[in-house]
Amino acid sequence: MILKKKLKTIAFMTLATLSTLPMMGQDLLANQAPIDRKMKAVDSIAFNQLRHTEATELPGTDLYQDWDNRYVSRSNGLLPDEFRIDLRGFHMPTPSRVVTSNFGSRWGRQHKGLDIKVYIGDTIRAAFAGKVRIVRYEPRGYGKYVVIRHDNGLETVYGHMSAQLVKENQVVRAGEVIGLGGNTGRSTGSHLHFETRLCGIALNPALMFDFKNQDVVADYYVFRKATYDGESAQATRLRGASNSSVTDAEPISNAIAAATPATRQNTNVTNTTNTTNNVTNVSNIRFHKVTKGETLYSIARKRGTTVDKLCKLNRIGKSFRLTPGQVIKYN
């Protein structure tokens, strides 16, 4: 009788143990799930960081064969028949809404960009995130100019500036200050000469940028060789200079041929960037480039002036919040 009770007890305990095993397994899986999600999130973050690093170190790798710091308009012959350009994450290079000269034929030669009215000392910013390829001075052309290669395949050119505030091979964010408006080089008045290039070929910026409305035209622009010429003329009608008629743009096939190394003359250029640390001289105006942690009070002490004068010169209030990279007047 006693033996029978013991056998029943053992059988009951065995059955209870076996019945708890699936639940224990479920508990283990439930406990493991958050860990798996965390590891997946960590892997995604690491992958995105790696992708971002590759994009900033080698921007435009799918379209460009080399990193040339001499030529603005050097075509590598790889301009695709069709290419989608991502315009998201943009920043307008200047808040000016006034287009003074269109893309296309002008004074017997092709004007490769848009001229935007700015004044000497106005802040010029990077249109997209990317890497600075050229910082040079060309007295008979762009004057003081900067070329940036972007992750979306575009290169942007900023010409006739009074000062360059970046260095070659520097990685910049969209909206980061890269220079100051000016009237250097072959220029008849202070303005920003702004170009958008794909594989060295100048495309009409009006196809992508709407300066009058301070916006891009869409999230994407799809470049197509077959329809580009007509689309460029239409973009000029819609978003070009209002006080000038539409002019004929150079056919894209001719532009490709003109941008090859054999027909691109090498101009002797010297880098005359006159920036030292945080201060840049432009004519009789003095500027200060804000660094992290600086305030109006600390800048006033450093530059031997007062907060009231800084506010008056820059048309800001005493509570105005400065951001690193911002350029302000101080004399």
Rosetta blueprint (number, residue, H / E / L):
1 M L
2 I H
3 L H
4 K H
5 K H
6 K H
7 L H
8 K H
9 T H
10 I H
11 A H
12 F H
13 M H
14 T H
15 L H
16 A H
17 T H
18 L H
19 S H
20 T H
21 L H
22 P H
23 M H
24 M H
25 G H
26 Q H
27 D H
28 L H
29 L H
30 A H
31 N H
32 Q H
33 A H
34 P H
35 I H
36 D H
37 R H
38 K H
39 M H
40 K H
41 A H
42 V H
43 D H
44 S H
45 I H
46 A H
47 F H
48 N H
49 Q H
50 L H
51 R H
52 H H
53 T H
54 E H
55 A H
56 T H
57 E H
58 L L
59 P L
60 G L
61 T L
62 D L
63 L L
64 Y L
65 Q L
66 D L
67 W L
68 D L
69 N L
70 R L
71 Y L
72 V L
73 S L
74 R L
75 S L
76 N L
77 G L
78 L L
79 L L
80 P L
81 D L
82 E E
83 F E
84 R E
85 I E
86 D E
87 L L
88 R L
89 G L
90 F L
91 H L
92 M L
93 P L
94 T L
95 P L
96 S L
97 R L
98 V L
99 V E
100 T E
101 S E
102 N L
103 F L
104 G E
105 S E
106 R E
107 W L
108 G L
109 R E
110 Q E
111 H E
112 K L
113 G L
114 L E
115 D E
116 I E
117 K L
118 V L
119 Y L
120 I L
121 G L
122 D L
123 T E
124 I E
125 R E
126 A L
127 A L
128 F L
129 A L
130 G E
131 K E
132 V E
133 R E
134 I E
135 V E
136 R E
137 Y E
138 E E
139 P L
140 R L
141 G L
142 Y L
143 G E
144 K E
145 Y E
146 V E
147 V E
148 I E
149 R E
150 H E
151 D L
152 N L
153 G L
154 L E
155 E E
156 T E
157 V E
158 Y E
159 G E
160 H E
161 M E
162 S L
163 A E
164 Q E
165 L L
166 V L
167 K L
168 E L
169 N L
170 Q L
171 V E
172 V E
173 R L
174 A L
175 G L
176 E L
177 V E
178 I E
179 G E
180 L E
181 G L
182 G E
183 N L
184 T L
185 G L
186 R L
187 S L
188 T L
189 G L
190 S L
191 H E
192 L E
193 H E
194 F E
195 E E
196 T E
197 R E
198 L E
199 C L
200 G L
201 I E
202 A E
203 L E
204 N L
205 P H
206 A H
207 L H
208 M L
209 F E
210 D E
211 F L
212 K L
213 N L
214 Q L
215 D E
216 V E
217 V L
218 A L
219 D L
220 Y E
221 Y E
222 V E
223 F E
224 R E
225 K L
226 A L
227 T L
228 Y H
229 D H
230 G H
231 E H
232 S H
233 A H
234 Q H
235 A H
236 T H
237 R H
238 L H
239 R H
240 G L
241 A L
242 S L
243 N L
244 S L
245 S L
246 V L
247 T L
248 D L
249 A L
250 E L
251 P L
252 I H
253 S H
254 N H
255 A H
256 I H
257 A H
258 A H
259 A L
260 T L
261 P H
262 A H
263 T H
264 R L
265 Q L
266 N L
267 T L
268 N L
269 V L
270 T L
271 N L
272 T L
273 T L
274 N L
275 T E
276 T E
277 N L
278 N L
279 V E
280 T E
281 N E
282 V E
283 S L
284 N L
285 I E
286 R E
287 F E
288 H E
289 K E
290 V L
291 T L
292 K L
293 G L
294 E L
295 T L
296 L H
297 Y H
298 S H
299 I H
300 A H
301 R H
302 K H
303 R H
304 G L
305 T L
306 T L
307 V H
308 D H
309 K H
310 L H
311 C H
312 K H
313 L H
314 N H
315 R L
316 I L
317 G L
318 K L
319 S L
320 F L
321 R L
322 L L
323 T L
324 P L
325 G L
326 Q L
327 V E
328 I E
329 K E
330 Y L
331 N L
